[in-house]
Amino acid sequence: MTRIQRAVLASGAGLVLAWAPASAHHSFSAEFDERRPITVSGCVTKVEWMNPHMHFYMDVRDANGKVTNWDFELGSPNALMHEGWTRSSLKIGDEVTVQGYRAKDGSNLVNAKTVKLANGQNVFGASSAPDAGAH
C-alpha cells in the first residue's frame, strides 16, 4: 500500500469515527413529548459523563412499592459544566428529584429539565426542550 493510499484510508476511517457519535444525536421533539411533563424522585444508581448527552439512572419507587430503574438524559457534558456541574455534582446514592419530559414511546426515559439535589439546590439539566431556557 502506498503512502497516499494509507493517508486516504486513515482519513476515511477518521471521518467514519467522527460521524458515529454525531449520528446518535437527536432533536428533543424526535424522542420526547413536551406535553408529558413528569416529576420523579429516587436514588441515583449510575452516572455517565459522555457525549452527546450525559445520562444518569435512578431507582424510582411507584405507589405500590415497585422499584424501577429510570434513565435521565441531560445536556452535553460541556453544557453542564457551563451551568456549574462537575463530575461530583451527582453521585451514586444521591437522592434527587427530577422535573422533565417523558419519552414519546412511554419508556422510563426522561429529558431532565431540572434536578433538585438532596440539599434543596435546583440544578438546571441543560435540557434540549423548547422551554428549557426559562430556568
ROVEX-538323 format. One record per atom (N, C-alpha, C): residue in one letter; atom name; x, y, z. Coordinates in steps of 0.05 Angstrom, whole numbers, plus 5000, padded with zeros to 4 digits. Last residue first. Layout:
BEGIN
<pt A; CA; <X; Y; Z>>;
...
***
This chain:
BEGIN
<pt H; N; <4295; 5577; 5657>>;
<pt H; CA; <4302; 5565; 5683>>;
<pt H; C; <4310; 5586; 5703>>;
<pt A; N; <4278; 5576; 5601>>;
<pt A; CA; <4264; 5591; 5622>>;
<pt A; C; <4270; 5578; 5649>>;
<pt G; N; <4301; 5543; 5565>>;
<pt G; CA; <4315; 5568; 5570>>;
<pt G; C; <4302; 5584; 5593>>;
<pt A; N; <4266; 5502; 5555>>;
<pt A; CA; <4288; 5498; 5574>>;
<pt A; C; <4303; 5523; 5581>>;
<pt D; N; <4224; 5497; 5520>>;
<pt D; CA; <4222; 5518; 5541>>;
<pt D; C; <4245; 5516; 5561>>;
<pt P; N; <4240; 5455; 5485>>;
<pt P; CA; <4235; 5482; 5475>>;
<pt P; C; <4234; 5503; 5496>>;
<pt A; N; <4294; 5415; 5513>>;
<pt A; CA; <4266; 5421; 5510>>;
<pt A; C; <4262; 5450; 5501>>;
<pt S; N; <4344; 5399; 5524>>;
<pt S; CA; <4340; 5409; 5497>>;
<pt S; C; <4311; 5415; 5492>>;
<pt S; N; <4371; 5417; 5588>>;
<pt S; CA; <4352; 5403; 5571>>;
<pt S; C; <4351; 5416; 5544>>;
<pt A; N; <4405; 5428; 5631>>;
<pt A; CA; <4414; 5434; 5603>>;
<pt A; C; <4397; 5418; 5583>>;
<pt G; N; <4385; 5424; 5682>>;
<pt G; CA; <4394; 5399; 5669>>;
<pt G; C; <4404; 5403; 5641>>;
<pt F; N; <4400; 5464; 5738>>;
<pt F; CA; <4390; 5463; 5710>>;
<pt F; C; <4402; 5438; 5696>>;
<pt V; N; <4387; 5447; 5802>>;
<pt V; CA; <4408; 5449; 5783>>;
<pt V; C; <4395; 5445; 5755>>;
<pt N; N; <4368; 5469; 5865>>;
<pt N; CA; <4359; 5462; 5838>>;
<pt N; C; <4382; 5467; 5819>>;
<pt Q; N; <4383; 5445; 5929>>;
<pt Q; CA; <4392; 5461; 5907>>;
<pt Q; C; <4381; 5451; 5881>>;
<pt G; N; <4370; 5411; 5970>>;
<pt G; CA; <4350; 5430; 5961>>;
<pt G; C; <4358; 5447; 5938>>;
<pt N; N; <4405; 5372; 5981>>;
<pt N; CA; <4408; 5396; 5997>>;
<pt N; C; <4388; 5418; 5989>>;
<pt A; N; <4393; 5334; 5942>>;
<pt A; CA; <4383; 5329; 5969>>;
<pt A; C; <4385; 5354; 5986>>;
<pt L; N; <4376; 5371; 5881>>;
<pt L; CA; <4393; 5355; 5898>>;
<pt L; C; <4382; 5352; 5926>>;
<pt K; N; <4336; 5368; 5827>>;
<pt K; CA; <4338; 5380; 5854>>;
<pt K; C; <4353; 5361; 5871>>;
<pt V; N; <4343; 5384; 5761>>;
<pt V; CA; <4350; 5364; 5780>>;
<pt V; C; <4352; 5377; 5807>>;
<pt T; N; <4304; 5400; 5704>>;
<pt T; CA; <4317; 5408; 5729>>;
<pt T; C; <4322; 5383; 5746>>;
<pt K; N; <4297; 5369; 5657>>;
<pt K; CA; <4297; 5399; 5656>>;
<pt K; C; <4311; 5410; 5680>>;
<pt A; N; <4315; 5310; 5625>>;
<pt A; CA; <4314; 5325; 5651>>;
<pt A; C; <4316; 5355; 5646>>;
<pt N; N; <4277; 5268; 5591>>;
<pt N; CA; <4295; 5290; 5585>>;
<pt N; C; <4293; 5309; 5610>>;
<pt V; N; <4273; 5200; 5610>>;
<pt V; CA; <4264; 5228; 5614>>;
<pt V; C; <4285; 5247; 5606>>;
<pt L; N; <4249; 5135; 5603>>;
<pt L; CA; <4269; 5154; 5594>>;
<pt L; C; <4258; 5182; 5597>>;
<pt N; N; <4218; 5088; 5607>>;
<pt N; CA; <4227; 5102; 5631>>;
<pt N; C; <4252; 5119; 5624>>;
<pt S; N; <4173; 5094; 5550>>;
<pt S; CA; <4194; 5081; 5566>>;
<pt S; C; <4202; 5099; 5590>>;
<pt G; N; <4138; 5120; 5517>>;
<pt G; CA; <4128; 5111; 5543>>;
<pt G; C; <4149; 5097; 5560>>;
<pt D; N; <4156; 5143; 5471>>;
<pt D; CA; <4149; 5114; 5470>>;
<pt D; C; <4140; 5103; 5497>>;
<pt K; N; <4169; 5195; 5484>>;
<pt K; CA; <4144; 5190; 5469>>;
<pt K; C; <4136; 5161; 5470>>;
<pt A; N; <4195; 5204; 5550>>;
<pt A; CA; <4198; 5195; 5523>>;
<pt A; C; <4171; 5189; 5510>>;
<pt R; N; <4177; 5262; 5590>>;
<pt R; CA; <4179; 5233; 5585>>;
<pt R; C; <4182; 5227; 5556>>;
<pt Y; N; <4214; 5315; 5617>>;
<pt Y; CA; <4194; 5306; 5597>>;
<pt Y; C; <4199; 5277; 5589>>;
<pt G; N; <4222; 5338; 5684>>;
<pt G; CA; <4229; 5336; 5656>>;
<pt G; C; <4207; 5327; 5639>>;
<pt Q; N; <4251; 5341; 5746>>;
<pt Q; CA; <4229; 5350; 5730>>;
<pt Q; C; <4238; 5349; 5701>>;
<pt V; N; <4274; 5300; 5798>>;
<pt V; CA; <4278; 5309; 5771>>;
<pt V; C; <4251; 5318; 5759>>;
<pt T; N; <4306; 5295; 5859>>;
<pt T; CA; <4280; 5298; 5846>>;
<pt T; C; <4285; 5311; 5819>>;
<pt V; N; <4351; 5249; 5892>>;
<pt V; CA; <4345; 5272; 5876>>;
<pt V; C; <4316; 5272; 5866>>;
<pt E; N; <4400; 5223; 5932>>;
<pt E; CA; <4371; 5225; 5930>>;
<pt E; C; <4365; 5250; 5915>>;
<pt D; N; <4459; 5188; 5914>>;
<pt D; CA; <4446; 5214; 5919>>;
<pt D; C; <4415; 5211; 5915>>;
<pt G; N; <4480; 5140; 5897>>;
<pt G; CA; <4469; 5141; 5924>>;
<pt G; C; <4455; 5167; 5930>>;
<pt I; N; <4529; 5168; 5856>>;
<pt I; CA; <4514; 5144; 5862>>;
<pt I; C; <4506; 5145; 5892>>;
<pt K; N; <4524; 5239; 5849>>;
<pt K; CA; <4538; 5215; 5855>>;
<pt K; C; <4519; 5192; 5860>>;
<pt L; N; <4535; 5300; 5820>>;
<pt L; CA; <4515; 5279; 5822>>;
<pt L; C; <4530; 5253; 5826>>;
<pt S; N; <4580; 5332; 5821>>;
<pt S; CA; <4553; 5344; 5827>>;
<pt S; C; <4532; 5323; 5832>>;
<pt S; N; <4629; 5313; 5807>>;
<pt S; CA; <4620; 5306; 5834>>;
<pt S; C; <4592; 5319; 5841>>;
<pt R; N; <4640; 5334; 5758>>;
<pt R; CA; <4636; 5305; 5760>>;
<pt R; C; <4626; 5296; 5787>>;
<pt T; N; <4598; 5393; 5759>>;
<pt T; CA; <4624; 5380; 5759>>;
<pt T; C; <4619; 5350; 5761>>;
<pt W; N; <4560; 5448; 5734>>;
<pt W; CA; <4562; 5420; 5742>>;
<pt W; C; <4592; 5412; 5742>>;
<pt G; N; <4554; 5499; 5715>>;
<pt G; CA; <4565; 5496; 5742>>;
<pt G; C; <4567; 5467; 5751>>;
<pt E; N; <4539; 5506; 5664>>;
<pt E; CA; <4518; 5511; 5683>>;
<pt E; C; <4528; 5507; 5712>>;
<pt H; N; <4584; 5488; 5638>>;
<pt H; CA; <4578; 5517; 5636>>;
<pt H; C; <4556; 5525; 5656>>;
<pt M; N; <4577; 5434; 5647>>;
<pt M; CA; <4599; 5448; 5661>>;
<pt M; C; <4595; 5478; 5660>>;
<pt L; N; <4534; 5425; 5612>>;
<pt L; CA; <4530; 5422; 5641>>;
<pt L; C; <4552; 5436; 5657>>;
<pt A; N; <4559; 5432; 5563>>;
<pt A; CA; <4537; 5450; 5570>>;
<pt A; C; <4533; 5449; 5600>>;
<pt N; N; <4596; 5388; 5566>>;
<pt N; CA; <4606; 5416; 5563>>;
<pt N; C; <4584; 5436; 5572>>;
<pt P; N; <4562; 5343; 5567>>;
<pt P; CA; <4580; 5349; 5590>>;
<pt P; C; <4590; 5378; 5589>>;
<pt S; N; <4498; 5362; 5542>>;
<pt S; CA; <4525; 5352; 5538>>;
<pt S; C; <4542; 5358; 5563>>;
<pt G; N; <4440; 5351; 5584>>;
<pt G; CA; <4454; 5363; 5562>>;
<pt G; C; <4482; 5350; 5558>>;
<pt L; N; <4410; 5288; 5602>>;
<pt L; CA; <4416; 5316; 5607>>;
<pt L; C; <4430; 5327; 5582>>;
<pt E; N; <4364; 5237; 5613>>;
<pt E; CA; <4382; 5250; 5594>>;
<pt E; C; <4385; 5279; 5601>>;
<pt F; N; <4355; 5184; 5655>>;
<pt F; CA; <4351; 5213; 5652>>;
<pt F; C; <4373; 5224; 5634>>;
<pt D; N; <4322; 5124; 5665>>;
<pt D; CA; <4344; 5137; 5651>>;
<pt D; C; <4337; 5166; 5647>>;
<pt W; N; <4303; 5084; 5722>>;
<pt W; CA; <4297; 5104; 5701>>;
<pt W; C; <4323; 5116; 5690>>;
<pt N; N; <4283; 5023; 5749>>;
<pt N; CA; <4306; 5040; 5742>>;
<pt N; C; <4299; 5058; 5719>>;
<pt T; N; <4234; 5014; 5799>>;
<pt T; CA; <4241; 5012; 5771>>;
<pt T; C; <4265; 5031; 5766>>;
<pt V; N; <4201; 4981; 5851>>;
<pt V; CA; <4224; 4997; 5843>>;
<pt V; C; <4231; 4992; 5814>>;
<pt K; N; <4137; 4983; 5880>>;
<pt K; CA; <4154; 4971; 5860>>;
<pt K; C; <4176; 4990; 5852>>;
<pt G; N; <4101; 5008; 5913>>;
<pt G; CA; <4127; 5000; 5925>>;
<pt G; C; <4145; 4986; 5905>>;
<pt N; N; <4058; 5030; 5890>>;
<pt N; CA; <4054; 5003; 5900>>;
<pt N; C; <4080; 4992; 5912>>;
<pt A; N; <4076; 5079; 5870>>;
<pt A; CA; <4056; 5079; 5892>>;
<pt A; C; <4052; 5052; 5905>>;
<pt D; N; <4147; 5064; 5857>>;
<pt D; CA; <4120; 5074; 5850>>;
<pt D; C; <4101; 5072; 5874>>;
<pt R; N; <4212; 5088; 5863>>;
<pt R; CA; <4192; 5071; 5875>>;
<pt R; C; <4164; 5082; 5868>>;
<pt V; N; <4268; 5087; 5822>>;
<pt V; CA; <4244; 5102; 5829>>;
<pt V; C; <4224; 5082; 5839>>;
<pt D; N; <4337; 5092; 5815>>;
<pt D; CA; <4315; 5075; 5823>>;
<pt D; C; <4292; 5092; 5833>>;
<pt M; N; <4367; 5125; 5759>>;
<pt M; CA; <4360; 5124; 5787>>;
<pt M; C; <4337; 5104; 5791>>;
<pt Y; N; <4421; 5149; 5719>>;
<pt Y; CA; <4400; 5129; 5724>>;
<pt Y; C; <4393; 5130; 5753>>;
<pt F; N; <4441; 5198; 5672>>;
<pt F; CA; <4443; 5185; 5698>>;
<pt F; C; <4418; 5168; 5702>>;
<pt H; N; <4479; 5221; 5617>>;
<pt H; CA; <4456; 5206; 5627>>;
<pt H; C; <4462; 5199; 5656>>;
<pt M; N; <4497; 5273; 5572>>;
<pt M; CA; <4502; 5259; 5597>>;
<pt M; C; <4477; 5245; 5605>>;
<pt H; N; <4503; 5267; 5502>>;
<pt H; CA; <4487; 5275; 5525>>;
<pt H; C; <4497; 5259; 5549>>;
<pt P; N; <4536; 5248; 5463>>;
<pt P; CA; <4529; 5276; 5461>>;
<pt P; C; <4512; 5286; 5484>>;
<pt N; N; <4589; 5244; 5512>>;
<pt N; CA; <4575; 5258; 5491>>;
<pt N; C; <4558; 5239; 5475>>;
<pt M; N; <4584; 5229; 5583>>;
<pt M; CA; <4594; 5223; 5556>>;
<pt M; C; <4577; 5239; 5536>>;
<pt W; N; <4582; 5208; 5643>>;
<pt W; CA; <4591; 5234; 5631>>;
<pt W; C; <4601; 5227; 5603>>;
<pt E; N; <4535; 5174; 5676>>;
<pt E; CA; <4551; 5172; 5652>>;
<pt E; C; <4557; 5199; 5641>>;
<pt V; N; <4520; 5143; 5737>>;
<pt V; CA; <4524; 5169; 5724>>;
<pt V; C; <4543; 5165; 5700>>;
<pt K; N; <4473; 5105; 5775>>;
<pt K; CA; <4495; 5106; 5755>>;
<pt K; C; <4496; 5133; 5742>>;
<pt T; N; <4434; 5112; 5814>>;
<pt T; CA; <4448; 5086; 5812>>;
<pt T; C; <4472; 5086; 5793>>;
<pt V; N; <4402; 5156; 5858>>;
<pt V; CA; <4419; 5153; 5834>>;
<pt V; C; <4435; 5127; 5836>>;
<pt C; N; <4336; 5148; 5879>>;
<pt C; CA; <4364; 5145; 5887>>;
<pt C; C; <4381; 5140; 5862>>;
<pt G; N; <4281; 5194; 5868>>;
<pt G; CA; <4293; 5169; 5873>>;
<pt G; C; <4323; 5171; 5880>>;
<pt S; N; <4225; 5223; 5834>>;
<pt S; CA; <4245; 5223; 5856>>;
<pt S; C; <4256; 5195; 5860>>;
<pt V; N; <4198; 5261; 5781>>;
<pt V; CA; <4206; 5235; 5791>>;
<pt V; C; <4227; 5238; 5813>>;
<pt T; N; <4151; 5291; 5742>>;
<pt T; CA; <4168; 5295; 5765>>;
<pt T; C; <4173; 5268; 5778>>;
<pt I; N; <4138; 5308; 5674>>;
<pt I; CA; <4138; 5288; 5695>>;
<pt I; C; <4157; 5297; 5717>>;
<pt P; N; <4100; 5328; 5617>>;
<pt P; CA; <4119; 5334; 5638>>;
<pt P; C; <4116; 5313; 5660>>;
<pt R; N; <4082; 5319; 5560>>;
<pt R; CA; <4082; 5299; 5581>>;
<pt R; C; <4103; 5305; 5602>>;
<pt R; N; <4088; 5355; 5521>>;
<pt R; CA; <4062; 5354; 5533>>;
<pt R; C; <4060; 5333; 5555>>;
<pt E; N; <4137; 5345; 5499>>;
<pt E; CA; <4135; 5367; 5517>>;
<pt E; C; <4108; 5370; 5530>>;
<pt D; N; <4164; 5284; 5492>>;
<pt D; CA; <4138; 5297; 5488>>;
<pt D; C; <4136; 5320; 5509>>;
<pt F; N; <4222; 5261; 5455>>;
<pt F; CA; <4208; 5269; 5479>>;
<pt F; C; <4183; 5285; 5473>>;
<pt E; N; <4244; 5250; 5404>>;
<pt E; CA; <4243; 5229; 5424>>;
<pt E; C; <4226; 5236; 5448>>;
<pt A; N; <4240; 5293; 5371>>;
<pt A; CA; <4240; 5267; 5358>>;
<pt A; C; <4236; 5245; 5379>>;
<pt S; N; <4244; 5339; 5401>>;
<pt S; CA; <4217; 5331; 5392>>;
<pt S; C; <4217; 5303; 5379>>;
<pt F; N; <4301; 5343; 5408>>;
<pt F; CA; <4283; 5338; 5431>>;
<pt F; C; <4256; 5326; 5421>>;
<pt S; N; <4339; 5307; 5359>>;
<pt S; CA; <4326; 5331; 5368>>;
<pt S; C; <4307; 5323; 5391>>;
<pt H; N; <4400; 5270; 5372>>;
<pt H; CA; <4373; 5273; 5362>>;
<pt H; C; <4361; 5299; 5372>>;
<pt H; N; <4460; 5234; 5359>>;
<pt H; CA; <4446; 5257; 5369>>;
<pt H; C; <4419; 5260; 5357>>;
<pt A; N; <4484; 5194; 5331>>;
<pt A; CA; <4468; 5186; 5354>>;
<pt A; C; <4453; 5209; 5366>>;
<pt S; N; <4516; 5220; 5295>>;
<pt S; CA; <4492; 5207; 5285>>;
<pt S; C; <4474; 5198; 5307>>;
<pt A; N; <4559; 5234; 5326>>;
<pt A; CA; <4541; 5255; 5317>>;
<pt A; C; <4515; 5243; 5307>>;
<pt P; N; <4587; 5186; 5333>>;
<pt P; CA; <4574; 5199; 5356>>;
<pt P; C; <4553; 5220; 5347>>;
<pt A; N; <4600; 5175; 5276>>;
<pt A; CA; <4584; 5157; 5292>>;
<pt A; C; <4572; 5171; 5316>>;
<pt W; N; <4635; 5213; 5253>>;
<pt W; CA; <4607; 5213; 5246>>;
<pt W; C; <4590; 5197; 5265>>;
<pt A; N; <4686; 5198; 5269>>;
<pt A; CA; <4675; 5224; 5278>>;
<pt A; C; <4645; 5226; 5273>>;
<pt L; N; <4692; 5149; 5244>>;
<pt L; CA; <4692; 5150; 5273>>;
<pt L; C; <4681; 5177; 5283>>;
<pt V; N; <4691; 5166; 5190>>;
<pt V; CA; <4671; 5148; 5200>>;
<pt V; C; <4669; 5149; 5230>>;
<pt L; N; <4737; 5199; 5189>>;
<pt L; CA; <4710; 5211; 5183>>;
<pt L; C; <4688; 5193; 5194>>;
<pt G; N; <4777; 5161; 5198>>;
<pt G; CA; <4772; 5184; 5217>>;
<pt G; C; <4745; 5196; 5214>>;
<pt A; N; <4774; 5130; 5153>>;
<pt A; CA; <4767; 5118; 5179>>;
<pt A; C; <4762; 5140; 5200>>;
<pt G; N; <4791; 5168; 5115>>;
<pt G; CA; <4764; 5157; 5114>>;
<pt G; C; <4755; 5145; 5140>>;
<pt S; N; <4843; 5176; 5132>>;
<pt S; CA; <4824; 5199; 5132>>;
<pt S; C; <4796; 5189; 5132>>;
<pt A; N; <4865; 5125; 5124>>;
<pt A; CA; <4864; 5136; 5151>>;
<pt A; C; <4844; 5159; 5153>>;
<pt L; N; <4859; 5122; 5068>>;
<pt L; CA; <4846; 5102; 5085>>;
<pt L; C; <4844; 5113; 5114>>;
<pt V; N; <4893; 5164; 5052>>;
<pt V; CA; <4865; 5164; 5045>>;
<pt V; C; <4849; 5146; 5063>>;
<pt A; N; <4942; 5145; 5073>>;
<pt A; CA; <4931; 5171; 5082>>;
<pt A; C; <4902; 5173; 5076>>;
<pt R; N; <4949; 5098; 5043>>;
<pt R; CA; <4946; 5096; 5072>>;
<pt R; C; <4934; 5122; 5084>>;
<pt Q; N; <4953; 5120; 4992>>;
<pt Q; CA; <4931; 5101; 4998>>;
<pt Q; C; <4927; 5099; 5028>>;
<pt I; N; <5001; 5148; 4998>>;
<pt I; CA; <4976; 5162; 4992>>;
<pt I; C; <4952; 5145; 4998>>;
<pt R; N; <5038; 5106; 5006>>;
<pt R; CA; <5034; 5127; 5027>>;
<pt R; C; <5008; 5142; 5023>>;
<pt T; N; <5011; 5044; 4983>>;
<pt T; CA; <5027; 5068; 4981>>;
<pt T; C; <5021; 5087; 5003>>;
<pt M; N; <5017; 4977; 5000>>;
<pt M; CA; <5000; 5000; 5000>>;
<pt M; C; <5018; 5025; 5000>>;
***
